[in-house]
Amino acid sequence: MTNAAQGALTRRDMTKDTPITAIPELTIVVPTYNERDNVRPLVALLADALHGIRWEVVFVDDDSPDGTAAEVASVGQEDGRVRVLHRIGRRGLAGACIEGMLSAISPVVAVIDADLQHDERILPAMFDKFRDPGTDLVIGTRNAEGGSAGSGLSPLRKWGSDMATGLARRFLRITATDPMSGFFMVRRASFNQIVTGLQTDGFKILADMLSASGGRWGVEEVGYTFRERQHGESKMDAAVTLEFLGLVVARMTGGLLPIRFILFGMVGVSGIFVQLLFVRLGLAADLAFGWAQVAGVFAAMTTNFFLNNALTYRDRALRGWGVLRGLLSFYAVCAIGAVMNVGVAEAVYSAVPQWALASTAGAIVGALWNFVASSFATWRAR
């Protein structure tokens, strides 16, 4: 028997003994944090909706304390189409979606929330749109024909969503009706072309993708009615709104400034007002300007720490005794920035005795150091 024949026989034997699973046509990525109770219901709904399509679902879990990852692993032992990507030391919806999509080998990838508010029954209709080779992205939308916010959004959240949609369409030059949607499907080859320019922080990855595509993508929309959450708690809050504003600014700068730096800057601006308030109070109490500036710097550092912990570094937020250790660390690493702050302010004040101008100049110089130092020390990635 020739070597070629032996090789062919070996390959046939291996194929016979080790069945090859068909490659999925569609991968559904589900970012999760504390969504254990929704895992099995969502898998059952996907199985009912996707008859005739080879599919898999990837739950990307940010180390949920409620055991979401373990629940997905348990379901995966029963259904080979279900797998988990368990992230340790990383958190954030955009980053989770990106990692999940990059893990897929299917030609088309969908993103859907775990909270059962998105209507999985329109997934086949969305998938059919990719029969057209010119289609790059299909959005499940509440704002197009056949779509509705239903009872899934409170009046306040609907107002906020509509406001954010208007901002995205105006400032990012997006024409899609629902760039805030977390329910979409994308051609993997198209996603690969823009993925390196995406922001991994924040919650609104679709708006970022649309902006990064520069209007070159063929975009389709399929309407659906937004449903009420069944289990767990919504992750949407005021911080998400600020993160979206950070995304808009990041995109308007061409991605030069990352979202985290922009959020740190927003907090820093609030710190300027805190500092100015305490300087003014100090001067009113007959303190020398230098001592009033020190009081203002200390107050601004304190408020900046707590705001950054809740907003800028919410994915690394310190809790329990870690808050006290973090606060002391923040004071320590920002000490140089504080010295620079006071020094620059006094220098400016001696040249131009305008307390507001001098105090602001000191705050700006100190803020640059504070961002770099705190990123590496106080809120270092775990």
N, C-alpha and C positions, 0 to 999 in steps of 0.2 A: 504494500500500500504506500502511495506517495505521501510526502509530507503535507502537500496541499489537501489530499483526501483525509488524512488524519486530522488536520486542523478543522476541516469542515465537519467531520464527525463529532469532534469535541464540542464545537459550537452548537451543533444540533442537540447533543446530549445535555449541555448546560441549559439550553433554552427549554428543553423538556422538563428538567428537574427544577428549574428556577423560573417560574412564570414572570413575564415582564408586564408590569402594569402600564396601561395606556396613559400617555401624557395628557394631563387635563387641558381642555380648551379654555377654561376660565378659572381663575383664582379669585376668591373673595377674601379680602383682607379686612379683619375686624379689630380695630384698636380697642383695648380694654383696660379698665382700672376699676376694681370692685364691681364686677358684673357677673359674678358666679351664678346667680339665679336665672340669668338670661341665656346662658350657654346652650343648654339642651333645647329649650324652646326655639332658639334661633336656628340651630342645626336642623331640627325637624321641619321648620318652615322652609329652609333652603332646599331640603330634600324634596319637599312637595312641589316647590316652584320650578325646579331645574330639571325636570324629566327631559331626556333626550340630549342633554348637554353633559359632557364629561367635566366635572368640576371638583374643586377642592376648596377648603376654607382654612385660612391661617389666622388664628387669634394671636395678636401681638400684645402681650400682657406686660404692663409696667410693674411687675412684682406686687400685685394686689395683695393686701393683707387678708382679704376675705377668702383666699384660696382659689381664685379664678383660674390660674394656670394649672393647678392640680385637677380641677374639674374638667378643663379642656383635655388634659392628658388622659383622664378616665374615659371621656367620650371617644377620644382617638383610638383607644384600645378596642372599642366596639365598632368603629367606622374609620377605615383607613383614609378616608377623604378629609379627616379632621386632624389638624396639627397645631402645635403651639410654638410660638417664638417668645421665650421668656426673657425679658430684659431686666438686667440687674444694674442698679446705679444710674439708670437713664429713665427719663420720664418726659412725656409730651406727645400730644396727638400727632403733630406733623412728623416728628421723627419716627414714631411708631409706624405710621402709614408708609413712609419712605422705606424703612427696613423691611416691612412686610411685602411691599411691591417688588423690591429688589430680590427677595427670596423666591419669587415665583418663576417658574419656567414656562408657564402658559403664555400664549401670544396676547391674551387680553386679561386685564386685572381690574377688579372692581373693589371699591371701598364702601363699606356700609357700617353704620353704628350698631353697637351691641344692644341698644336699649329698646329694640323692636319698634321704634317710631318710623323707620323707613319701610316702605312697602316692597318687600322682596319679590312680590308677584310680578313686578315690572322688569325684573332682571332679564328674562328671555327677550322682551321687546328691546331692551337696551342692547343686548348681545347681538340681536339681528341687525342692528344699525351698522355693525362692523363688516357686514357683507360688502358694503361699499368701501373700496380700498382708500377712498379719500377721507374716511371718518377716522379721526384721532381720539376724540373724547365724546362721551355721552353723559349728560348730566340728568340725574333724577331731580326734577324741579317742582317746587310748590307754586311757581309763578307763571308757568306756561299753561296752555290749554290742557284741561284735564287735571290740573294741579290745584292744591289748596293747602293752607296751613292747618285746616281742620280745627280740632280741639287740642292739638299737640303743643301749641304755643300759648302762653299767657299773653294778654294784651301788651304788657310791658316788654316781654321778650320779642313779640312780633314787631313792636315799634323799633326796638333796638336792631333787629335783623334787617328791617326795611331801611333803616338809616345807614347801616353798614353796607348794604347792597348798593345804595345810592353813592356812597363814598367810593366804593371799589370801582363801580362803572365809570364814575367821573374822573377820578385821579389815576386809576390804573388802566383806563381806556379799555374796559372789558364790556363786551356787548351781550354776553350771556345774561339771562334773566335772573339767575340764582347763583351768583358766584360764591355765596356763603354756604351752599349746600355741602353736606358731608357725605353725600350719596352720589357716586359717579363711577364711570367705567372708562378705562384708558387703554389704548394700544401700547403694549410694552415697548415696542421699538420707538414710539414717539416719546414715551416717558424717559427712556434712556438718553434722549437727546438734550433734555433740560434738567435732569436730576441733579447735576453738580452745581447748578445755580439756585437750588431751592433752599429756603430757610428751614432748619430743623426744629426751631423753637416755634411756639404758637399753636393755634388750633385751626386756622383756616388755610389748609393746604391747597384747596381747589383754587382760591383766588390767586395764590402764589404761582400755581402751575399755569393758570391762564395768562398771568402777567409775564411769566418767564417764556411762554411760547411766542410772545410778540405778535399775536394775531395771525400766526401762520397755520394754526391747527384748523381742521375741519371739525366743527362742534355741532352736535345734535342735542336735543332735549326731549325728555319723556316726562309727562306730568304724573304726579301721584299725590295722594292726600296724606299729610303728616299725621301720624297717630300719637296717642298718649303713651307715655312711658309706663311700662308694666311693673318693673322691679328696679330697685336701686334709686340713686339720686342723680339729678342732672349735674354735669360738670361746668355748666355755663354760669358765669358770674361776672362781676364788674371787671375783674382782672383779665378775663378773656377779651372784653371790649378794648381795654388798653393794649393788649397784645396785638389785636387787629390793627389798631391805629399805628402801632410800631411796625407792623408788616407793611402798611401803606407807605410809611416814610422810608422803610428799607427798600421797597421796590422803586420809589421815586428817586432814590440815590443810586439806582442800578445795582442794588445789592452790596454796595460798598460798605454801608454801615449795617451790622447785624442787628436783629431785633433786640437781643439782650442789651447791647450797648445803648440802643435808643431808649429802652425802658429805664435803664440806669440813669440816662440823661433826664428823662421825665421826672424821676424821683429826685435827681439832683436839683432840678428847677424848683421843686417844692421845698427842698432844703434851703435854697437861696431865700425864699420868703420867710421860712422859719428863722434863718439866721438874721435877716434884716429886722424881723420883729423883736428878737431878743437884743440885738444891738441897740435898737431904738429904745427899748425898755431900760437897758443898762444906762444909756446916756441920760434918760429921764430921771434915773436914780442917782445921777451925779457920778457915775463911774467914769474913769478915764477911758478914752476910746479903745486903747489896747485891751483893757480888761473886759470891756463890753463886747469886743470882737471875739475874745476867748469864749465868753459865755454863749455867744451866737453860734460859734463853730461847734461847741460841745452839744448844744441843743439840736443843731442840724444833723450832726453825726448820729445822734440817737434816733431821731425820726427817720433818717435815711436808712438806718439798719433795719428797722421794723418794716418799712415799706418795701425795701428790696427783698427781704425775706418772704414777704407775702406775694410779691409781684414779679420782680426781676428773676429771682432764683426760686420760684415756687416749685420747680421740679427737684430742687435740692433743699427745700425748706427745712430749717432747723426746728426741732421740737424738744419739749421737756427741758432738761438741764442743758441740752445743746444750744438753746437760745441764749442762756447766760454766757456759756463759753464762747459762742459766736459773737455776742455783743462785745465781750472783752477782747476777742481777736480783732474785731472790726476797729475798736479803739486803737489797738496796738499797730495794726498794719496801716491805719490812716494817720498815725502820729506824724509821719513825715509830711503827708499832705496837709495836715493841720498847721504844721510849722511853716510850710510854704504859703498856705492860705493867709495866716496872720502876717507873715513877713511881707508878702506882696501887698496886702491891704494897707499896712502901715506905710510902706514905701509910697504907694499911690496917694494915701491921705496926706503925707507930708508934702507931696508935690502939688496935689490938688485937694484941698480940704473939703471934699464932698463925701460924706460918710457912705452914702448908698453906692456911689461909683466905686469907691475903694473896697468896700465889702464885697461887691459883686465880682470885681476883678480877682480878689483873693479866692473866692469860692470856685471860680472857673478853673484856675490853675490847680487847686487842690483836688478837684473832681477827677481830673485826668489820672492822677496817681491813685486815687481811691478805687477806681474801676479796675485797674490792672491788679493792684494789690489784693483787693477783696476776692477777685475771681480765683486767684491762685491759693489763697489762704483760708478766708472765712467760709466761702461756699465752694470749696474744691469738689470736683466730681468724685463720687464714691464708687 
